[in-house]
Amino acid sequence: MSDSLKILLVEDEDVLREELALNLRLEGFEVLQASSADEGLRMAKAHEPAAVVTDIRMPRKPGDAEDGPVGGYELIQHLRMAVGPLGMLMPVIVLSAYGDTSDRISALEHGADGHVTKASGAEVELVTAYVRATLARFSEIRAALASAG
């Protein structure tokens, strides 16, 4: 399933982003990387990834658009509106240092399909598992919509 699927990874912490990218590549995914929400939105529009993994709190970087998304929640809202007709069917996994119940609920309310806490010690494996599971579910939904339409 994952041989040619693109995953967009939006994370401002370089070491974690590289570790996640390596693990996703080992799973057979093509990984696109962005270090800010605005850069992530531009990459998503250009490449229409199969799924997005994004941090929540990220600083604005030099070169980011002033009216572009700042954090992961804004990125999710922009993705749902701006990335082709399947933007609503693009799985988004939130990766955050904040992991209490209210943070997880907030991620879901902002349109995320999953939430992984960075400090869990198992975030790389959890993100990979979330990506595989949500892509399997969403590919079934896309196939059903395609055959119905």
N, C-alpha and C positions, 0 to 999 in steps of 0.2 A: 504493500500500500504506500509506503513512504518514499519509494525510490526517487521520485522526481518532485515531491511536494516541497514548496518553499515555506519556511518558517521565518517570520520577522521577529527578531529579538531586540527589544528596546530597553536598555539598561545603562545608566550612567556610570556604574562601577565597572571599570575595565576588566579587572581580574575575574569577577563573577560572570560578566558577559562572555568572556573568552572560554571559561570553563563550561558554561551552558552550551555555547555554540559547538564546542568540541564534542560534547556528549550527544547533542542532537545530530551532528554530522555522522558520528559513529552509529547512530540508529538509521542512517540512510537519508536523512533530510538535507536539503539545500538550505543553508542558513544565511539570512540577510541580517546585518547588524546596524543598529543606530544607537547613538548615545544621548539622544534627546527626543522628546515627544514630537517636536516639529520635524526633525529629520526622519523619524519613524513614519509620520504621516506622508511625507513626500515619497518615501520608499514604498509604502503600501499602495499609494496611487499609481506609482510607476510599475510595480511588480505584481500586484494583487496576490499576496501570499495566501496560503491555505489556512494559516493560523498565525496569531500574534501572541507573544509573551511580552508583557510590559511591566516595568516598575511603576509605582504610583507617584512618588515624590522625586522629581528630577529638576535640576536647575535649567534655566534657559541658557543655551550655548551661543557663542558668537556666530552670527550668520543665520540664526533662527528668525523666522518672520515674527514681527511684533504682534501680529494678530493670530499667530499660530498657537496650537495647543502647548500648554506648559507641562502638565503632568499626565499621568496615565489615565485618569478619569476623563480629562478633556480629550485625550487621544482616542479613547473608546467612543466617545460621542461623535467625534469627527469621522472615525472609521465607519461607524454605522450609517452615516449620512453620505459620505463622499467617495467610498471605494467601490465603484461599480454596482451592478444590481445585486451582487451576492454579499455586499457589505454586512447585511443583517445576519447572514449565515456564516460569517467568518468567526471561528472560535477565538476568544481572547482569554488568556490566562494571566492573572495579576500576580506579580512577584513583589512582595512588600516586606519591609522590616517590621511593619505593624500587623499583628496577627490576632488581636483579641476579637471577640465575637462581633462587636460593633464594626470593626474594620472589615471583617469578612462579609457582613451584611451590606455594608456600604459598597463594597466591590460588586456584589451581585446586583444591587440597586442601580449601579452605574453601567450595567450591561456586561459585566465579566461573566465568564462561564466557569471559572475556577479561581481559587486563591491559594497561593503557596507562600508561607512565611519564610523569609530569608534565613533567619536564625535557627531554623529547624535542624540544621546539620545534614538534612537529606534533601535539600531543595533541588539539587540537580536531578536526582532520580525522580522526585515528585513532579517536577516540571515536565520531564520526558514522559512520564506515565499519563499526566493530564493531556499532553499534546496528542499522544496516541489515542487515548480514549475519546477525546472530543472530536478528533478528525474522523474516527470510525463512525461516531454518531452523526456528525454533520454530513458525511459523505452519503449516508443512507437517506437523509432528508433531501439532499440535493438531487439524488437519483430519483426519489419519489416525485419531486417537483418537476423534474425534466420529463419523466414518463407521463405525468398528468397534463403537461402543457404542450 
